[in-house]
Structure formats: structure tokens, C-alpha cells
């Protein structure tokens, strides 16, 4: 069983608010802890009143099976939250093994659900949940998004066994992830973020962010932080505020953005600010090398902005990553060729070519589904590295797979790229990352 990359911070936030309210909490990461089905049953038999799960679309089926084990072996109430529960809450709530669905943010909702279990409140009075009532699904009104993210306690990281996580793509260890904002104002047709947070952008104060970073230094001795924001550089003033607060407290760490930045939200001033605060690695969501494909996906960026962002990043001395999507609506062999050509031109240190997964609830899913182009409705097949679950008028599933492999071949099997990867080996951790990257690329080309 492969060890997961990072601890699930969403659960850690839920654990933190429950502990602050005086509840006893345990987080089980089945993959990280190597929990078997029998182990899981023994754990949940320890008289827990509520057993909650978070699930993405491809992990929903497993979460539902675990909920069924809880219902079969205990009297505990089962709760499912996360992005899939939010997107298709009606479908999830119909499951016999799931008592309550938590939609969108769960920090305030979970506390009120505890009151329901204790008999202090009726389920219909709790905003932001879905549940079966007299044979029909009851959706309570949406809960307002949390106004001030500084009010949320820091994630309860002590509930994880951190030695079980691999923390990839890091230069130094120990390394920890952090989230400093929520939401995205953009309209990318393939993205689910706005389905949870709408299009409202909220962010933590620089002081609150650096307080958490100091805690990570004190508690875990971290040497590197990975920002998992969707829009860290959306507001220039905020970027400078975090940099200045780190300097004021004389905190010197390595920072990286493995989740990606938008090319239209960086300029030389912002990039130099990031470099000054200790950022060494940044990723950009490029998606396509064809402007029409970008426009159809409502990405809101241009090819010239992509090229400029990479040029500036390389000039300032960042390690760069590029994320590309193959199989967006309108894709043809020619547009994929455009993407490969652009990837080689901007030449990030690491490039990843993923085949589109049209998640339920997104505009791209609706568009493909209306045209009869979705070929697989089994959610367990919607993982990022699984076979395509859709086809296009000019490209079937096998052809999409073939072109993804072709992209990896053309990008990495260049003497200049191989030599460049060797030059990146500046530490033992970086050597391990290069080896891991090599195996990933080789596997992707099979």
C-alpha cells in the first residue's frame, strides 16, 4: 500500500474545532496507518458516538463501504463531508449507510451535529446538511461561509502519525503543508473549488499565518513549508504582508507552491517578493498550449502570459513546475501537439501531463455528458492516474492515453532535460525526488 503524500488538513481542522469544544477525537488515516478492515472494525467498536469521513469523487465508494461497516458493527452516527458530498449531496444522502451529509465547510456544522446526537437540537435546524427523512432527502439551507478564517483553530496535526507521510517534492525535511486562504473567483470549467467555496475569496491575516508557521517550527522542527492555497498571490498586498511578517520575526525557511499559482497573478515584483521570503519552487497551471482550448475552459489566461510567467520565474531563479491537461473539450491531435510544443518552449523543471477527469458537478462534466461523451460513471475510476472516463469526437480513450504518454516522451527524453534534472540534485532529498520523478515518468510512458 502506497503511503499518502500529505496528511488531510481538512480532517485536522475538523478535529481542532471538536477538541476546542471539549470533545475527544481520533483521526484514522487508513492508508497512512496501514489499517485493515478488521483493524478498522475493532477501532470503531470503541464506543464512538460519531464516525465521520471525507471523500473525493474517486474515494467515495470506499468511504461508503466503511460507513456500512460502522453501521453494521456499532451504534455510531455516520457523517460524510468533503467535495464529493458537497457536489452530489442528494445522491450521497440516499446511501443507507450514511446518516448525514455535510456540505461545504464543516467546522461549524460538525459542532451542531454533535448537538443533534446529544438531543439538544433537531437535524432540520442545522444548516448545511443533507439527510433522509421519511423516505425523501432533506437539504437544509446552505450555511454561510466562515467570515474570518483567523477564528478557526490551527489544524490538529498531533492527531496524525507524521512518519507515515512521504511529503514529496521537498528540498528539506521535516516539511509540512499549510493553507492560508479559501476560495477562487475564477471560472475554470473543470474545477470543483467554487462548488464548495462559491467564488468568494477569503484569507487569513499575515500574523495568523506566521503564528501557525512558528508553531510548526516549535512542535515539529519544520525546515520547509508547502502552501496548498488555490490563490496565494491573488492580492499583492497580502503576499508582501506575509513576507514582511516572516522577516519581522526572523523566520528563515524554505517555501514551495506545489498546488500551483496562476500566471496572470504574478509579476516581477511579486515573484521577487516570494524569492525574498524563501520560496524556491513554484508551479503554474498551464493546462493547454492552445488558446482556443484555454478560452473554452474559461481559464482566463493567454499564451503570452504563460510564457512571460515562466521567463520571469527562471530569471529570478525559481525551480518551476508545469501542470497540463489533455482531453479538454475541443481537444484534437493538433491542439495536443500545441501543448507539447509549448511545454518544451517554456521548459519547466518538471512537467505533468494529466488526462482530464470531468468530475460530477463541474461545467465540463455537464458539457461532455450532454454530448454523450462520458464513457464511465463508476466514481472509483475518476482518480487522477486512472484511464480516461470520457472520449472526444476526434479522440477516443486509447488515443488520449497514447497522447499523454507521447507528451511525457517528447518532454523528458531530450538530452538537455535529462542533464537539467541531474543538475537539480543538490541534496539527498532532492536526489530521492529526482529518482521518484524518473520512475513516475517511466511509468507514465508505458
N, C-alpha and C positions, 0 to 999 in steps of 0.2 A: 504494500500500500504506500503510495507516494505521500510524503509529508507535505502539508499545505505551506504556502509561501508566507502568509501573514496571519496573525490572529484576527478573528472577525470583530472589528471595533464596534459594529452596530450592537452586538450582544453585550459587549463590555460597557457600552453606555446604558443599556437597559439594566445590567447588573449594578451599575453605580447608583442609579436613582432608587432601585429597590433597597440596596444596602443603606443608603442615606435615610430611607423611610423606616429602617429598623428591621427589615426582613432578612432572613437567611437565604443565601443564594449560592448556587453551584453552577458553573458553566462546564458543559461536556462538549469537547470538540472530538467527535468520533474518529476522524481521520488522524488528527494530531496525537491523540491519546491511544490510538490503536484499539478502540473499543469494539468488541464483538457483539453480536446480538444478545448472547447470554449475559455478557457483562452489562449491557445496557438495561436489560430487564432487571437484573439484581440492583442496579443503581436506582432506577425509578421506583422500586419497591420500598425505598427508604422513607416512605410516608411524605412525599412531596404533595403539596396541595395544588400546585400549578406546574405544568411542564410546557415550556414554550419553545418554538423552533423558528428559525429564519430560513428562508429558501429563495433561491433564484429560480428561474424557469427550468433549467435542466436538473436542479436538485429537488424539485417539488415532489416528484414521485417517491423518492427516498424518504423525504420528510413525512409524507402521508403514511408510509408504511410504519415509520417509527411512532407516529401518533396512534396508529392502530395497536401497536404493541403496548403503549401506555394504557389505552382504554381496556385492553384485554386483561392486563395484569395489575391495574391499580384503580383507585377511585379518583385520581387526579384529573383536573380540568386541563384540556389541551388547547393551546393557542398557537396560531401560525401568523407570523409577520414577515416583513420584507417586501422586496419589489414585486415578486410574483403574486403574493397575496393582495397587494395594492392594485395591481393591474387587472387581475381577473378574480376579484373578491367574491363575485356571485358564484362562480364555478367552484372556488375553493370552499366556500361556506357550505356547499351541498355535500361535502365529504362526511360520511358517518363518523369518522374518527377525529374530526376537528370541531371543537366546541365553539371557539371564537376566532375570527379573523381580525387582525389589527391592520388597518390601512394607514399608509403614510407614516409619519413619525410616531414612535411608540412610547417615548419616555413618560409623557403624562397619561397616556391611555392605559399603560400597564398598571399604574398605581390605582386607577379607578376600577380596573378589572379585579384587582385584589379585594376591593371593597364589595364587589358583586359576589365573589366567592365567600366572603365573610358575612354575607347577608345584610350589608349596610346600604346597598344600592341595587337598583334594578338594572339589568343589562341594557334596556331601552334608553336609560338615562346617560349612558356612556357614549360620547361622540367618537366617531372614527372606527367603529367596529361593524362587523357583519356576522350574523348567526342565524341558524334555522329556528323558526318559531311557528308552530302549528303547521308544519309542512311547507312553509314558504321562507324565502331568505329575507331577513330583516336587515336593511342597511341603515344604521343610524346616521345623522347628519355628519358631514366631514368635520374633523377637528381643525381649529385654526393652527397654522404653523407657529412654532415657538418663536416669539418675537426677539428675545435676547439670548443668543447662544451662549453667552458668558454665564447664564444662570444654570446651565447643565453641568453637573459634576464631571470631572475628568473620567475617562473610561477606567473600569475596574480591571486593570491589566493583571493584578495579582491573582485573578481567577483563572489565568492561563498558565500552562507549563511552557514557558518560552523556549526551553531547549528543544521542543518538538517542531519548531518552525524553522524554515530554511532561510528566510529573508534574502531572496535572490537579488541580483543586480546591485549589490552593495560593494563599496570600496573598503569599508572598515566594519568591524563588529565590536560590540553589540550595536544593532541598528533597530529602530522602532518606527512604525508608521504613525502619522498624525493627520487629523482632519481639522482644518481651520475655517471652513465655510460650508454652506449647503445651498444647493440650487443652481440653476443655469437659465439665463434669459434667452438662450438661443433656441433654434427650432429644428435641429438635425432630425431627419425623418426616422433614423434608425436607433435613436437614443431613448432610453427609458427614464432618465433622470427627472425630466419635467413631469412625468406621471406621478412621482412621489412628492416632489417639492414645488410643483407647478413651474412657473417661470420666474419665481421670486428668488433673488439672491440675498442671502444673509451671511454675515461673517462675524467672527469673534474679534475682540479687541487685541491689539498687539500685546498688551500687558498680560491678558489671559492666555494667549498662545505661548508666550515665553515663560509664564508660570508653569505651564504643563511641560515645556522643554526642560526647565530646571528640575522638575520632579523626576523626569525620565533620567536625567543625569544622576541625581541623588539616589534614586531607587534601583536603577539598572546599569548605571555607568555607561550610558549610550555614547557612542562616538559619531553616530550618523543618524539623521532623521530623513524619512521619506514622506513627502507631502502627498496625500491622496485626494486633494481637492480637485474639483472639476474646473474651477475658475480662479486660481490663486491670483493671477495678475489682472483680473477684471478691473480693479480700481488701483490706479498707480499710487495714490496716497497711502493705501493700506500696505503695499509692498514696501515702501520706504519706512513706514511705521514699524513693521516687524524687524527690518534691518537695523533701524536705529535703536530699538529696544534691546536687541541682541548685543549690540555694541555697548550700550549703556551698562549692561550687566557683565560685559567682558566674556561673553559666551562664544566659544570658537568650536564649531562642529562642522562636519561635512553634511551637506543637504543635497537631495535629489528630488526630481519630479517624475517618477515612473508612470504616473497616471496621465501625464501629458499636459501641455499648455496649448493655447490657441495662437496660431501665427499672427492673427490680427490683433492680439492683445499684448504684443511685446514690441518694444523699440530698443534702440541702443541704450537709452537711459535706464530702462527697466532691467535689461539684461546685465548692464554693468552693476546695477544695484544688487541683483541676485548674486553675481560673482563676488561682490564685496561682502555679502553676508555669509559666504561659504558654500554656495551652490556650485557643484562641479558637473552635474549631469542633468540634462533636460530632454524631454520627449515632446514631440508635436504630433497631433492628429492630422495627418495629411489626407488620408483616405483615398484620393484619386489624383491621377495626373491629367485628367480630362476636365476642362471647365464645365462642360455641359452636365457631366455626372455630378460634379460638386453642386451645381445650381439645382439640379433635380432633387438632390439630397438635402437642400436648404442648409448647406454647411456655412454659407455666408463668408467664404474666403475666396481669394483669387490665387492663381498660379504664381503671379508675381509676388504676392505676399508670402507664399510658401518659400520661394527662392530667397527672398530678402531675409526672412527669419533665420534660415539656415546659414546664410552668408554671414550675418551678424553674430550668430552663436559660435560659429567656427572662428571668426575674427577675434572674439573675446576669449576663446579658449575652453569652451564647454565640450564635454562629451555629449554627443547628440544621438537620439533615437528617433525613428520614424515609424508611425503606425499607418498601415494601408489596408483598405477594404476592397476585396474583389467580389463582384457579384451584385453591386447596387443596381437598382432599376435603370435600364438603358444601356447597361454594360454590353460590350461586344468585344471580339478579339482585338479590334483596333484600339478601343479605349483602354483595355488591359495593357496593351503594348505601350500606350501613352504613360500609364502608371509606372511600368518598369523603367521606361526611359527617364521619367522624372526622378525616380528613386536613385538611379545611377548618377544623375546630374547633381542632385543635392547631396548625395552620398553621406547619409548619416552613419555613425559608427556601427549602429545596429538597426536593422530594418526588420519589421514583422509584417507579413502579408497574410491577413486573416480573411477567410471567406465569410461574407455577410451571414449573420444569424438574425432573421427577421422576428424579433420577439413579439408575442401577442401584446396588443395594446398600442404598438407603435404604428406610425403612419405607413412605414414601409411594409409592415405585415399586411395592413388593410389593402394597400395598393396591389401587392402581389397576390393576395388571396382573392380579390375581386376578379383578377385575370386568370385565376386557376393555376397559378404558378407555384403555390405552396405544395410540396410533394410529401411532406412528413409532418404529422400533427402529434407525434409522440414527443412530449416535452423533454424526455431524458436524452433525446438526440440533438438538443439545442445547445450543447456545450461548444465552447469556442474552437476546440480542436476536433470536433466530430465531422462527419460527412455533411455536405450541403443538405439543407432541408427545403430547398427551392430550386427552381430552374429559371431560365430566362428564354425569351423567344429564339435567341441565337446561340444559347449556351446551355447544355444540359448539366446535370450534376457532375458527371465524369469529366466534362470539359472544364468546369470550374475548378475541380481538383487538379487537373493537369496544368492549368494556367497558374495556380498558386505555387505549385512545385517549380514551374518554369521561372516564376519570378524569383524564387529563392536561388535557383541555379545561376541565373544571369547576374543577380546582385552579388552573391558571395563568391562564386567561382571565378573571380578576377584576381590576378596576381597582386594588384595594388590593394585590394580589400583584404586578402589573406595577410599581406605584410603589415597592413594597418592594424589588424587585430592583434598581431604579435607585439606591436609597439605598445598596445594598451596594457600589457602585463607588467604592472608596476607594484603588485603586492600579491601575497598568496591568495587573498580573497578574490582579487581580480583574475588571477590565473584560473581559479576554480570557476569563475563566471565565464571566462573565455572557453573553457572546456565544455561547460554546460551549454553555452551558446552554440558551440560546434556540434554537439550531439543533437540539439534541437533542430538546427539547420539540416543536418544529415537526415534526421527522421522526417522532416517536412518535405524533403526532396524524394523520398522513396515512392 
